Amino acid sequence: MKKYFVKRFLLIFPTIFGITFLVFIIANLAPGGPLEMELAKLRGVANEKGANAKQITQDEIENIKKRLHMDKPIPVAYLYWLAEVSKFSLGESRLHSKGVGELIVEKFPISLTFGLTGFLLAYLICIPLGIFKALYHNEKFDVISSGLIFFTYSIPVFALAMLLLYLFASGEVFSVFPLAHEVSDNYETMSSFGKIKDRLHHMFLPVLCYVFHSFAVLTLLMKNSLLEQISKDYVRTAVAKGLSFKDAVFKHAFRNSLIPIATGFGGNLSLIFAGSIIIELVFNIDGMGLLSFQAVAERDTDLMMGLLLIQSLLSLIGNIVSDFCYVLIDPRINFE
């Protein structure tokens, strides 16, 4: 078993190389790449008075190419970027005029707070709900809750976020929650209790969207998985030997039914740390998700590559964590 996990960890490195190399090629060859963006920055945009854009000499273009290592073949330029990464330097963001590593450290706690809260609430709500739906399958509780689940499943996350903002934050219907951002403008002047209250007030709607993001799938997955285990012979045997049905479910079937739940654990783990682009964009939360959107929209290559590296690494580690969860749930599982 140890050999399997060692191999999985070692495979992270060639996988990361493959992902980043492919995106590096696309980013440099696509129109509006780093060279074009640097030239546009150097020219400047015509000012409000209608001034002409700055003319760039060939020497300046060559200097930019040399600085970006674009005077060399793309694989060589990628090796230069990889050499900087090995020194724990992710370059500088053209958009924010800051180091990429500094930006990630700054935005990371924000996405972690929202993502981790939504992740925990989703599992704390969906797993018990799925269990109750399985135990009371086809009864009134199951039918009513299924209607709610399919209703939430039919609404895209961005539509739900905009609907919640309109209903509870815009003032058109109610003005119960803040319209955007993760804290109020006067946050630093508040007392400790006031800061906690203000942060929870701002977190409510975004975290609700995080929970709804996986609510239907996670609940139905838990229900169907438990129903499948309940129908198996070992549960019927346990009941036949005198164990109550609920004891048979919770002492035997429940643990085995968690295996499919662990499958999506890795993907949710990466969402916790990397943030949700849609939710952060709608609620204007200044986290990793919004930062990723800005990097792609503005063609900020260094920032885009740095975020891709971090998010790919988290996703791959998440997949390994999912495999480890399988072993914790059922020690009989052997990956050898």
C-alpha positions, 0 to 999 in steps of 0.5 A: 500500500505504501508503494502505491501512495509513493508512486502517486506522489511521484507521478505528481511531478511529471503530471504538473510538468505536462499541464504547465508545459501545455498551457505555457505553449498555448499562452505564448502562441495564442493572440494577445500573448505576453509579448503583445500585452507587454507591447500594449503596456509600453505603447500605452492607451490613448489618453482622454485628450486623444494623444497618439499611442507611443511608437516602439522601436525594434530595439525595444521589442527585442529587449522585451523578447529577451526579458520574456525569453521569447527570443528562444524556442518555447521549450527553452522559455518554459525551462527558464520559467521552471527554473524560477519556480524551482527557486520558489519564484512565480514571477510578477503579476503585470495586472497587480504589479505584485509578486505572484506568490505574494498575491496568492498568499494574500488571497488564499485565506479568503478563499479558504474561509469561504470554501472550507465553511461551505465544504463542511456545511455541505457534508454536515447537511447532505450526508444526514439528509441522504441517510434519512432519505434512504431510511424513509425511501418513498415515504412523505419525507423522501418525496418532499425533500426530493422535490427540493433537491431537484429544484436546487439541481435545476438552478445554475450556481451563478443564477442562484447567486444573482437571485439571492443578491436580488432578493436579499441584498439589492434593496429591491425586495429586501436588504438583509445582507451586504451586496458584495465583498467579504467584509465591510469598509469599516471592518478595521474599526470594529470590535472583535465581536463586531468583526466576527458578526460582520464577516459572518454577515458577508459570508452567509449568501456566498457560503449558501451558494457553495453548499447548493453547488454540491447539495443535490449530487452529494445528497442523492449520492449518499441516499443511493449508495446507502440504499444499495448497501441496505439491499445486500445480503450482509445487512439482511443476515445481520437483521436475521441474527437479531440486530435491529434494522437501524443498527445494521444500517449504522454499524455495517451499511453506513461505512461502506456507503461512504466510499462513493462520497470519498470519490468527490472529496479530492475535487471538493478539496481543490475547490476549498483552497482554489476558490470558486470563480463563479461565486467569487465573481458574482459576490465580488469576493477578492479571493483566488477564484476572482484572481484566476478570472482576472489573470485569464481575462487580462492575459496576465501570463505569470499570474495565470501560470502561478495559479495553474501550478497551485491549483493543479497541485491541489487537485492532484493531492486531492485525488490522492487524499480521496484514495487514502479516504477509501482505505480509511473507510474500508481497510480491505481495499488494496491498491497493489 
